[in-house]
Amino acid sequence: MIRKSPTEFFEEGIDLFNAGKFFECHEAWEEVWKHSAGDAKFFYQGIIQAAVAILHAQRGNLTGAASLYAKASAKLDHLPAEHMGLALGELRDALKAFFAVVLTGGPLPPLPKLRRS
């Protein structure tokens, strides 16, 4: 069995996130997160939590969505706008706009996307 590299799992997670496959991207990124340390571990955990927060929102679990979005924000908000090859500032803005609508009971707005920087 051929094992993927952490970079391959990371890239796969980005593609899955952008395809709206939030559970699957969480699984791909978890493979990288499990083998990371320090600040990188918090970054991976933050994007995983953001993906799962969106998944909860899609499923109507607003309590879970709010909780995970808050945890994701705590890990991602202090990072630079361009981080690990991603336009992280754009993602943070998209997440903020998405959850501002969702958590007030509005319909699901367009899903946030990850852009490579």
GROMACS elastic network, one bead per residue, 0.5 to 0.9 nm:
[ bonds ]
;  ai    aj funct       b0    kb
    4     7     6  0.80065   500
    4     8     6  0.58392   500
    4     9     6  0.64840   500
    5     8     6  0.51041   500
    5     9     6  0.63660   500
    5    10     6  0.86178   500
    5    32     6  0.85374   500
    6     9     6  0.50869   500
    6    10     6  0.60774   500
    6    11     6  0.86022   500
    6    29     6  0.85552   500
    6    31     6  0.72374   500
    6    32     6  0.52273   500
    6    33     6  0.88858   500
    6    35     6  0.83600   500
    7    11     6  0.60954   500
    7    12     6  0.84277   500
    7    32     6  0.79629   500
    8    11     6  0.51632   500
    8    12     6  0.59703   500
    8    13     6  0.84691   500
    8    28     6  0.89110   500
    9    12     6  0.50384   500
    9    13     6  0.60756   500
    9    14     6  0.87319   500
    9    25     6  0.88308   500
    9    27     6  0.89905   500
    9    28     6  0.52015   500
    9    29     6  0.61751   500
    9    30     6  0.86234   500
    9    31     6  0.68187   500
    9    32     6  0.65532   500
   10    13     6  0.51057   500
   10    14     6  0.64479   500
   10    15     6  0.88963   500
   10    25     6  0.86840   500
   10    28     6  0.67291   500
   10    29     6  0.56853   500
   10    31     6  0.84737   500
   10    32     6  0.67009   500
   11    14     6  0.51159   500
   11    15     6  0.63937   500
   11    16     6  0.86625   500
   11    28     6  0.87469   500
   11    29     6  0.87918   500
   12    15     6  0.51604   500
   12    16     6  0.61337   500
   12    17     6  0.85334   500
   12    25     6  0.71802   500
   12    28     6  0.66336   500
   12    29     6  0.82002   500
   13    16     6  0.50367   500
   13    17     6  0.59708   500
   13    18     6  0.85454   500
   13    21     6  0.89341   500
   13    22     6  0.86349   500
   13    24     6  0.74298   500
   13    26     6  0.69528   500
   13    27     6  0.78638   500
   13    28     6  0.52282   500
   13    29     6  0.56651   500
   14    17     6  0.50808   500
   14    18     6  0.62215   500
   14    19     6  0.85980   500
   14    25     6  0.69289   500
   14    28     6  0.89984   500
   14    29     6  0.86111   500
   14   113     6  0.87113   500
   14   114     6  0.65955   500
   14   115     6  0.84890   500
   14   116     6  0.87153   500
   15    18     6  0.51953   500
   15    19     6  0.62027   500
   15    20     6  0.87992   500
   15    21     6  0.86851   500
   15    25     6  0.78091   500
   15   114     6  0.84582   500
   16    20     6  0.63420   500
   16    21     6  0.50887   500
   16    22     6  0.67510   500
   16    23     6  0.87284   500
   16    24     6  0.65400   500
   16    25     6  0.50498   500
   16    26     6  0.87863   500
   16    28     6  0.86186   500
   17    20     6  0.51881   500
   17    21     6  0.55069   500
   17    22     6  0.54489   500
   17    23     6  0.86344   500
   17    24     6  0.79952   500
   17    25     6  0.55265   500
   17    26     6  0.83180   500
   17    51     6  0.71284   500
   17   112     6  0.86085   500
   17   113     6  0.69983   500
   17   114     6  0.72499   500
   18    21     6  0.74377   500
   18    22     6  0.85722   500
   18   111     6  0.83805   500
   18   112     6  0.77119   500
   18   113     6  0.51695   500
   18   114     6  0.62618   500
   18   115     6  0.86132   500
   19    22     6  0.82043   500
   19   113     6  0.85130   500
   20    23     6  0.88421   500
   20    25     6  0.87335   500
   20    55     6  0.88921   500
   20   111     6  0.72868   500
   20   112     6  0.87443   500
   20   113     6  0.85063   500
   21    24     6  0.54778   500
   21    25     6  0.61838   500
   21    26     6  0.86598   500
   21    51     6  0.87419   500
   21    55     6  0.85591   500
   22    25     6  0.51202   500
   22    26     6  0.60888   500
   22    27     6  0.86577   500
   22    48     6  0.86434   500
   22    51     6  0.52430   500
   22    52     6  0.63319   500
   22    53     6  0.89665   500
   22    54     6  0.73094   500
   22    55     6  0.59803   500
   23    26     6  0.51272   500
   23    27     6  0.64259   500
   23    28     6  0.89409   500
   23    51     6  0.73598   500
   23    52     6  0.66832   500
   23    55     6  0.70160   500
   24    27     6  0.50565   500
   24    28     6  0.64022   500
   24    29     6  0.87321   500
   25    28     6  0.50364   500
   25    29     6  0.60787   500
   25    30     6  0.83409   500
   25    48     6  0.77308   500
   25    51     6  0.74581   500
   26    29     6  0.52295   500
   26    30     6  0.59241   500
   26    31     6  0.88152   500
   26    47     6  0.82673   500
   26    48     6  0.52008   500
   26    49     6  0.80428   500
   26    51     6  0.65359   500
   26    52     6  0.70130   500
   27    30     6  0.51204   500
   27    31     6  0.67441   500
   27    48     6  0.84846   500
   28    31     6  0.55304   500
   28    32     6  0.72402   500
   29    32     6  0.52185   500
   29    33     6  0.61322   500
   29    34     6  0.86620   500
   29    44     6  0.67454   500
   29    45     6  0.83717   500
   29    47     6  0.82605   500
   29    48     6  0.66450   500
   30    34     6  0.59739   500
   30    35     6  0.87471   500
   30    44     6  0.76385   500
   30    45     6  0.78965   500
   30    48     6  0.73121   500
   31    34     6  0.55154   500
   31    35     6  0.70277   500
   32    35     6  0.55464   500
   32    36     6  0.63773   500
   32    41     6  0.84863   500
   32    44     6  0.75031   500
   33    36     6  0.51581   500
   33    37     6  0.79058   500
   33    40     6  0.78870   500
   33    41     6  0.55524   500
   33    42     6  0.83379   500
   33    43     6  0.85918   500
   33    44     6  0.55298   500
   33    45     6  0.66566   500
   33    48     6  0.88962   500
   34    37     6  0.83691   500
   34    41     6  0.78801   500
   35    41     6  0.81852   500
   36    39     6  0.86780   500
   36    40     6  0.61975   500
   36    41     6  0.51028   500
   36    42     6  0.89340   500
   36    44     6  0.83998   500
   37    40     6  0.58706   500
   37    42     6  0.79993   500
   38    41     6  0.54346   500
   38    42     6  0.68169   500
   39    42     6  0.51599   500
   39    43     6  0.62849   500
   39    44     6  0.87870   500
   40    43     6  0.50069   500
   40    44     6  0.62392   500
   40    45     6  0.84926   500
   41    44     6  0.52771   500
   41    45     6  0.60891   500
   41    46     6  0.85285   500
   42    46     6  0.59849   500
   42    47     6  0.87581   500
   42    75     6  0.60460   500
   42    76     6  0.80986   500
   43    46     6  0.50385   500
   43    47     6  0.64218   500
   43    48     6  0.86059   500
   43    72     6  0.87612   500
   43    75     6  0.63649   500
   43    76     6  0.63853   500
   43    79     6  0.83358   500
   44    47     6  0.53354   500
   44    48     6  0.60972   500
   44    49     6  0.85129   500
   45    48     6  0.50650   500
   45    49     6  0.60428   500
   45    50     6  0.85768   500
   45    72     6  0.74111   500
   45    75     6  0.76974   500
   46    49     6  0.50954   500
   46    50     6  0.61720   500
   46    51     6  0.87090   500
   46    68     6  0.89446   500
   46    69     6  0.88099   500
   46    71     6  0.70960   500
   46    73     6  0.70455   500
   46    74     6  0.78152   500
   46    75     6  0.52494   500
   46    76     6  0.58663   500
   47    51     6  0.62163   500
   47    52     6  0.86406   500
   47    72     6  0.65258   500
   47    75     6  0.85607   500
   47    76     6  0.76223   500
   48    51     6  0.51843   500
   48    52     6  0.62703   500
   48    53     6  0.85393   500
   48    72     6  0.77855   500
   49    52     6  0.50979   500
   49    53     6  0.59377   500
   49    54     6  0.86245   500
   49    68     6  0.55326   500
   49    69     6  0.67112   500
   49    70     6  0.89391   500
   49    71     6  0.69401   500
   49    72     6  0.51908   500
   49    73     6  0.88478   500
   50    53     6  0.50276   500
   50    54     6  0.63786   500
   50    55     6  0.87144   500
   50    65     6  0.86884   500
   50    68     6  0.66445   500
   50    69     6  0.56659   500
   50    70     6  0.87992   500
   50    71     6  0.82360   500
   50    72     6  0.53605   500
   50    73     6  0.78722   500
   50    95     6  0.78549   500
   51    54     6  0.52583   500
   51    55     6  0.63428   500
   51    56     6  0.88024   500
   51    68     6  0.89106   500
   51    69     6  0.87768   500
   51    72     6  0.89808   500
   52    56     6  0.61384   500
   52    57     6  0.85388   500
   52    64     6  0.88234   500
   52    65     6  0.75279   500
   52    68     6  0.71146   500
   52    69     6  0.84277   500
   53    56     6  0.51024   500
   53    57     6  0.62579   500
   53    58     6  0.87013   500
   53    61     6  0.89726   500
   53    62     6  0.86883   500
   53    64     6  0.67663   500
   53    66     6  0.70237   500
   53    67     6  0.76885   500
   53    68     6  0.50970   500
   53    69     6  0.54398   500
   53    72     6  0.83671   500
   54    58     6  0.62000   500
   54    59     6  0.86693   500
   54    65     6  0.64679   500
   54    68     6  0.88073   500
   54    69     6  0.80735   500
   54    95     6  0.86512   500
   54    98     6  0.86897   500
   54    99     6  0.83968   500
   54   111     6  0.80723   500
   54   112     6  0.86902   500
   55    58     6  0.50756   500
   55    59     6  0.63257   500
   55    60     6  0.87361   500
   55    61     6  0.86356   500
   55    65     6  0.76278   500
   56    59     6  0.50683   500
   56    60     6  0.62065   500
   56    62     6  0.66612   500
   56    63     6  0.83606   500
   56    64     6  0.60231   500
   56    65     6  0.50030   500
   56    66     6  0.87838   500
   56    68     6  0.87373   500
   57    60     6  0.50615   500
   57    61     6  0.55802   500
   57    62     6  0.56229   500
   57    63     6  0.87057   500
   57    64     6  0.78115   500
   57    65     6  0.53397   500
   57    66     6  0.83953   500
   57    99     6  0.84246   500
   57   102     6  0.69147   500
   57   103     6  0.82200   500
   57   108     6  0.78986   500
   58    61     6  0.76057   500
   58    62     6  0.88666   500
   58    65     6  0.89046   500
   58   108     6  0.72598   500
   59    62     6  0.83787   500
   60    63     6  0.87836   500
   60    65     6  0.84626   500
   61    64     6  0.54883   500
   61    65     6  0.61537   500
   61    66     6  0.87021   500
   62    66     6  0.59357   500
   62    67     6  0.84260   500
   62   102     6  0.77282   500
   62   103     6  0.63378   500
   62   105     6  0.85033   500
   63    66     6  0.52624   500
   63    67     6  0.61942   500
   63    68     6  0.86697   500
   63   103     6  0.86016   500
   64    67     6  0.51307   500
   64    68     6  0.60939   500
   64    69     6  0.83496   500
   65    68     6  0.53784   500
   65    69     6  0.59052   500
   65    70     6  0.85046   500
   65    99     6  0.83470   500
   65   102     6  0.89327   500
   65   103     6  0.80283   500
   66    69     6  0.51438   500
   66    70     6  0.61363   500
   66    71     6  0.86835   500
   66    99     6  0.78176   500
   66   103     6  0.69560   500
   67    70     6  0.52847   500
   67    71     6  0.63928   500
   67    72     6  0.87282   500
   68    72     6  0.60035   500
   68    73     6  0.84458   500
   69    72     6  0.50211   500
   69    73     6  0.60201   500
   69    74     6  0.85579   500
   69    95     6  0.82308   500
   69    96     6  0.89188   500
   69    99     6  0.79322   500
   70    73     6  0.51353   500
   70    74     6  0.62194   500
   70    75     6  0.88608   500
   71    74     6  0.51837   500
   71    75     6  0.66173   500
   71    76     6  0.88374   500
   72    75     6  0.53072   500
   72    76     6  0.60973   500
   72    77     6  0.82516   500
   73    76     6  0.50587   500
   73    77     6  0.53308   500
   73    78     6  0.85716   500
   73    92     6  0.77169   500
   73    95     6  0.89717   500
   74    77     6  0.59304   500
   74    78     6  0.76526   500
   75    78     6  0.69904   500
   75    79     6  0.79147   500
   76    79     6  0.55570   500
   76    80     6  0.86710   500
   76    88     6  0.80452   500
   76    92     6  0.76404   500
   77    80     6  0.81281   500
   77    88     6  0.89777   500
   77    89     6  0.83197   500
   77    92     6  0.72248   500
   79    82     6  0.81621   500
   79    83     6  0.70654   500
   79    88     6  0.78881   500
   79    89     6  0.84027   500
   80    83     6  0.58986   500
   80    88     6  0.71995   500
   80    89     6  0.71035   500
   81    86     6  0.82060   500
   81    87     6  0.60313   500
   81    90     6  0.72975   500
   81    91     6  0.88838   500
   81    92     6  0.86840   500
   82    85     6  0.65823   500
   82    86     6  0.56501   500
   82    88     6  0.54465   500
   82    89     6  0.66553   500
   82    90     6  0.88370   500
   82   116     6  0.88759   500
   82   117     6  0.65633   500
   83    86     6  0.52924   500
   83    87     6  0.66625   500
   83    88     6  0.60042   500
   83    89     6  0.86071   500
   83   117     6  0.81818   500
   84    87     6  0.85952   500
   84    88     6  0.85081   500
   84   116     6  0.88440   500
   84   117     6  0.86519   500
   85    88     6  0.85550   500
   85   115     6  0.86696   500
   85   116     6  0.56301   500
   85   117     6  0.52580   500
   86    89     6  0.85524   500
   86    90     6  0.88486   500
   86    91     6  0.85560   500
   86   114     6  0.68829   500
   86   115     6  0.58260   500
   87    90     6  0.55048   500
   87    91     6  0.65643   500
   87    92     6  0.89703   500
   87   114     6  0.69477   500
   87   115     6  0.54852   500
   87   116     6  0.58174   500
   87   117     6  0.50410   500
   88    92     6  0.61638   500
   88    93     6  0.86263   500
   88   114     6  0.76263   500
   88   115     6  0.79961   500
   88   116     6  0.87497   500
   88   117     6  0.85294   500
   89    92     6  0.51182   500
   89    93     6  0.62870   500
   89    94     6  0.86378   500
   90    93     6  0.51253   500
   90    94     6  0.61214   500
   90    95     6  0.85595   500
   90   113     6  0.86665   500
   90   114     6  0.78838   500
   90   115     6  0.78637   500
   91    94     6  0.50021   500
   91    95     6  0.60100   500
   91    96     6  0.84751   500
   91   112     6  0.67319   500
   91   113     6  0.66990   500
   91   114     6  0.60334   500
   91   115     6  0.78014   500
   92    95     6  0.51094   500
   92    96     6  0.60990   500
   92    97     6  0.86480   500
   93    96     6  0.51143   500
   93    97     6  0.62433   500
   93    98     6  0.85501   500
   93   112     6  0.89622   500
   94    97     6  0.51919   500
   94    98     6  0.60035   500
   94    99     6  0.85832   500
   94   111     6  0.81940   500
   94   112     6  0.53499   500
   94   113     6  0.76112   500
   95    99     6  0.60306   500
   95   100     6  0.83312   500
   95   111     6  0.85063   500
   95   112     6  0.61395   500
   95   113     6  0.89726   500
   96    99     6  0.53888   500
   96   100     6  0.59697   500
   96   101     6  0.88097   500
   97   100     6  0.51168   500
   97   101     6  0.66381   500
   97   102     6  0.88056   500
   97   109     6  0.86805   500
   97   112     6  0.88756   500
   98   101     6  0.56037   500
   98   102     6  0.62439   500
   98   103     6  0.85352   500
   98   108     6  0.76705   500
   98   109     6  0.61570   500
   98   110     6  0.74677   500
   98   111     6  0.71678   500
   98   112     6  0.70936   500
   99   103     6  0.54630   500
   99   104     6  0.80627   500
   99   108     6  0.89913   500
   99   109     6  0.88886   500
  100   103     6  0.57750   500
  100   104     6  0.65316   500
  100   106     6  0.87003   500
  101   104     6  0.55279   500
  101   105     6  0.67500   500
  101   106     6  0.51753   500
  101   107     6  0.71769   500
  101   108     6  0.73629   500
  101   109     6  0.71375   500
  102   105     6  0.53516   500
  102   106     6  0.51315   500
  102   107     6  0.63972   500
  102   108     6  0.59952   500
  102   109     6  0.75243   500
  103   106     6  0.72152   500
  105   108     6  0.88451   500
  106   109     6  0.81098   500
  108   111     6  0.78311   500
  109   112     6  0.88314   500
